[in-house]
């Protein structure tokens, strides 16, 4: 008997028919369970770290007050009111139970719920993150292509040198240099008081965000550009690229339509890792430019030992990072059906 014809290949569909491979649903379920474990570990670590640090909110609250009027009884009463007098095991049990119920508690400082604080701060962080990603990948892709196409020529050396310098430069240093240039030449006014949103005052918001988005995007540009350049060089040596050139296609079509499409796939992984970098850099940038986002709120909460706010913000930030990496992995398998998720 003759063999039945093999099923037709359909690009864009996830194929998991190899022995030992799991379906995409099983893969997502496993990753979600793993991410839950990661969130539990992060929650436990941040809970322990905050209580290992010397002092607490009750002590910090009286630090700037009249020291002569502060008594151990006053501090003890403040700790009792905040629930800090309970045993650590009881605090941990209550914290984990409330977290499971998505109750992140109330801020010690403002007495508002952590969700309310997040709702006010999130738009600023989202705007800045979007602009950083826009600058980072908007510059990295053409620069990476240009560097690969001109391998070992002067544009390649110049662009690689800039990328290495940008990767090595701390975000705060780049932002400080940019501020110095803007102020020295009086290029524009940096409004750190008005705090406009993009949808309310686009011009004013862009002037406010311009330096932090440039400083944050430069670091992500460097890393993505290096990865894209390496992948482009590898793809440009493949046989199908030689075939495309032999057919008479012009170099632009070969690079943009054939090489770039496959070279961009590994960049997705870099995009997932870049999210963590952006979150870290935003803490510094928001503090420098008085942006009332999640990064600045997290810095303030750690400084004041505001346990509920710090714990909630760290957990939410971790959730965003692990969810982004999961989405990138699934998207990678969708764009490249050859990938087998295990």
N, C-alpha and C positions, 0 to 999 in steps of 0.2 A: 504494500500500500504506500502511496506517496504521502509525503508530509503535507500538512495543511499550511497554507501561506501564513507568514508571520504578520502580526497586526501592524497596521501602518503607524509610523511615528508621527506624533502630533506635538509640535513644539508648544511650549507654554504649559504643558500638563505635567504634574508630578508623577513619576513612574517608580513604583516600589515593588518589583516582581522578583528581585534577586533573593535567594535563600538567605535568611539571617537579617533581612532588612525589615523595618517596621513601616506601617502606614504613617502618613503625615499627621493623622489625628492622634495616633499613639505617641508619635514623637512630640507633638505639642503638649499632650497630657503629661508625659515624662518631664519635659522642660518646665511646665508649670509647677509640678510637684517639687522639682529641684529649686525653682525660684522661690517657692514658699519656704523651703529649708534655708535658703540664703537670707530671706527676709527675717526669719526667726533668729538666725545667727547674728545678723546686723543689729536687730532689736536688742538682743541680749548683750552684745558688745557695747552698744552705745549706752544702755542702761548702766552697765558696770563701770564704764569709763567716766560717766558723769559723777558717779558717787565715789570714785577713787580720787577725783580731783579735790583739793582742799577747799573747804567752805561749801556753802549752799546759798540758795536765794535769800533765805532769812538773814544770813550773815552779810551777804552782799547788799541787801536792802538797807542795813544800818551802817554800812561802811562810810557813806557820805553824810550821815546824820551827825547830830551832836554827840560825840563819843562819850561825853560826861553823863548823858542821859540814857545811854544804852546799858542795860543790865542783862545778866544771864537769864533772868525771868522773862524779860521782853523777847529775847531771841527764842526761848523755849516756847512761849505762847505763839510766836509767829510760825515756828516749825509745826506746832500742833494744828494750827489753822490750815497750813498747806499740806498736812499729812506726812510731813517729813520725820515725825517722831515715831512712826510705825517701824517695825523690824524690816530690814531690807528684803527678806523673803516675802513678806506680806506686800510690800510695795511692788515687787517684781510680779507676784501673782496677779495683783490688781491691774498692773500695767498690761500684761499679756492678755488677760481676759477682756479688758477694754479695747485693746488693739484688734482682737478677733471680732469684736462687735463694731469695729470701725469708729470707735469713740476714742479720739486722740487726746481728750481732756481739754482743760482750759489753761491759757497762759497765766503764769504766776504774776507777770507784770501788768498785763492789760485786763485780766479777768475775762477775756473773750475766748471763745473756742478756737482751737488750733485751725479748724476748717475755715473760720472767718478770717483769721490772719492770713491763711493761704490764699483765700479768694481775693484779698486786696493786693497781695504781693505777686501773685502768679502772672497777671497781665504784663507787668514790667519785665519779669524774667523771660517770659515767652517772646516778647518783642525783641529783646536783646539777643536771645538764643537764635531766633529766626534770622536776624541780620548777620550774626556771626557765621551761621551756616551758609547764608547767601554769599557772603564775602569769601569764606573759606573754599567752598566747592566751585563757586563761580570763577574764581581765579585759578584754582588748582588744576582744573581740567584743561583749559587751553595752555597753561604753562607746562603741564606735564606732557601734553602732546608735542608742543614746540620743542621741548628738551629732548624727547625721544627721537623725533624726526631729524634733529640736528645733532645726533650723537657724536661726541668728541669734537664738536666744533665750538667756536667761541660763544654762541648763544647757550649751548648746553652747559659750558663751564660757568658762565655768569649766573644762569638760573639755578644751577645746583649750589653754587656758593651762597646765593641769597637764601635758598631753602635751608641750608645747614645753619646759616646765621639766624634765621627766623626761628628755627626749631630750638636753638640753644638759648635764645634770648628769653628771659622771664617776661610774663605778660605785663607785670607792673612796670618793668623797665621800658618796654616798648611804648606803653601808654604814657609814661612820664616824658619820654623823648618827644612824642607827638604833641603833648600839651605844651612843652617848651617851645616847639616850632610854631604852634598856633598863636601862642601869646607873644612870641618875639616878633612875628610879622603881622600881628593883629589881623589874622585871617577871618575869624568870626568869633562871636561871643558864645561862651559855653555856659548855658543856663542850667545850673545845678539846683536851683530853687523852684523854678516853675513846675518841673516834672510833668511835661505834657505827654499824652499818649499819641501814637501814630495816627489813630483815627480822629483825634481831636485837633491836633496841630502837626501835620506831617513834617513841615519844614523845621519847626522848632524842635520836634522830637528827633529828627535826623541829625540836627546840629548837636544835640545832647548825646545821642548814641554814636556819633561818627567815630570818635576816638576809641571808645571801648570796643565797638564792633570791628574796627580796623586791627586793634591790638589782639583781640581774641581770634579773629579770623586768620591772622597771619600765621599763628602757630599751627592751626588745623590745615591751612593751605600747604605748609611745608611738608607735613607728614603725608598728606594725600597726594601731593605732587610727586614725591619720591616713589610711592607705591605705584602710582599710575605710570610713571616713566619706566619703571622696571617691568611692569606687565606689558606695556606697549612694545618695548624692545624684544620681549620674549615672543609676543604674538607676531610681530613683523618678520620674524625668522621662520614662521610656519609655512608649510607647503601650500596651503590654500591662498596665502598672500602672494606667493610667487606665481600661482596659477592666475590669480586676478590680474596681476601685472602683465603676465604673458598674453592675456586676452585683450590687452590694449587699454585697460581702464586707466584713467588718469590718477596721479598720485593722491589727489584730494579724496577721490571716491574710495580708493584703497584704504586710506587711513581712517576716514570718518565713517564709512559704511561697513567696513569689514573688520578692521583692526580694533577700533575704539569700542565697538559693541562688546567684544569678548574681553577686552582689557579692563572694562569698567566693572566686571563682576567681582573681582577681589576687592575693589574699592568699597563695595557695600560693607564688607567686614570692617574696614577702616572707619566707615561712617558710624557704625555701632560703637566702636571704641572711642570715637571722637566725642560722643555724647558725654562720657565721663569727664573728658578733658574740658569741655565747654562748661560743665557744671562747676568744676574746680576753679576755672579761670573767672567765672562770673562772680564768685564770692569776693575775689580781689577787686574786680572791676566795679562791682556795685558799691563796694565800700569806698573806692576812690572817687567815684563820680556821683555819690549820694543818690543812687538808684534804689528806691524802696522795694527791691525784689526779694526773692527767696534767699539768695546768697547773703545779702546784707542782713536780712532777718535772722538767718542761721548764725551769722557771726555775732550779732547782738545777743541772741539767746544763749549762746555758749559763754559769752563774757559775763552775763548776769546769772548764770546757772539756772536758767529757766527750763527745768527738766521737761515738762510736757511739750513745750514748743520745739526744743531741740530734738527730742525723740521723734516727734511727728514729722518734722521737716527732713530728718535723715532717712526715715522710713519711706517717705514719699519720693525723695530723690532716688533712693535705691530702687524703688519700684519702677520709676521711669527708665532707669538705666537697664535693668534686667529685661523689662518689656521691650525696649528698643532693640536689644541684642536678639531676643527671640524673634521679633518681627523681621529683622535683617536675615536671620538664618532661614526662616520660612520663605522669604522673598527670594533669597539666593537659590533655593531649590526650585522655585517656580520659574525663575528666569533661565535656569540652566537645568533641563530635565536629566542630564547625565549625573547630577549630584544625587547621592543616596544618603538620606538622613538615617542615622543609626542611634 
